[in-house]
Amino acid sequence: MIFSPAPKPQPKAKHEPKRPRAKNVQRSANAFARAYHSEERVEFVQSLPCIVPGCDQPSENAHIEGDGGSRKADYVKVAPIYSGHHRTRKDSLHALGREAFEGTHYVDLAALALDTERCFRRYAGQAHVAPPTPEGAR
């Protein structure tokens, strides 16, 4: 008896790539204003030194806690932290979590975020700096 080889399975049809969703510009502007306040504030925080003692690297806007549902917290919960201490190093805020980061680096993130906000208000020359209202918003 002669056996014939099993037929090769047909390749699966390739699905068409998903079309990118249209970006909601108004929603993006509102989310940026809530999380960062303004470009001026972002640049101000980046001009500050890293809050980790002894670190002289440039800083970035680091949200010290989330707002739930993978959403960034409001801009008043931002502290200037070097990118390594924020995201990439083994002793970073993202790697350790807030409590362990504070204990490892001997910092109080809530107090430092509040100091950052106070410094920005003085820098901007306003007692209360409200987030800008995007055009068309009520």
C-alpha positions, 0 to 999 in steps of 0.5 A: 500500500502506498501512502501519499503525503498529507496535503499542506494546509492552506495559509491563513488569509491575512487580515487587513490592518486596522485603520488608525482611529481618528484622534479627538483633538479636543479631548487630547488638548483637555487631557494635556491641560489636566495632566501637564497644565501648559507647555510653559509649565512642562518647560519650567519643571524640566528646568528644575534639578532632579529631586533625588539628592546628589543627582545633577541630571536633567529632569522630566515631568514625573507624575507621582501617582496615577489617577486610576484607569491608567490615567495620569494624575493632575498637574499638581502631582508632578515632580521633577525627576531624572528619566533614570530615576523616573522610569528606567533604572532598577531604583526608579519610581516605576520599578519600586513604586512610590513608597519604596522609592521614597524610602530608598531616596529619602524623599517625600514626593507629595511635598516635593510636588507641592513645592514644584506647584508653588514654585511654578505659581511664583514663576508665573506670577499668579496666586492661582494658576488655572489650566488653560481652557482649550478653544471651544470648551465651555 
